[in-house]
Amino acid sequence: MPAEPLPDAVPDACRASAHQGLVGQPVAVLGAMTFPIGTRQIGPDDAVTADFRPDRLNIEYGRTGRIEKVSCY
């Protein structure tokens, strides 16, 4: 009997699409905002776990201090 396929991850489970306006903004704007528990603010030299959680919001910023990416993983 063939195994059942795993369900696909829910697209945008962490609602990253609602935060795309942050891309290009200075990282300092994050201090005045609230995000779901577990949200990660990731700098260029920050170590992060490799576990995949499609419901976790990740906000990445670069050496310039500007937000470069908002995504779910």
Secondary structure, 3 states (H helix, E strand, C coil): CCCCCCCCCCCCCCCHHHHHHHCCCEHHHHHHCCCCCCCEEECCCCCCCCCCCCCCEEEEECCCCEEEEEEEC
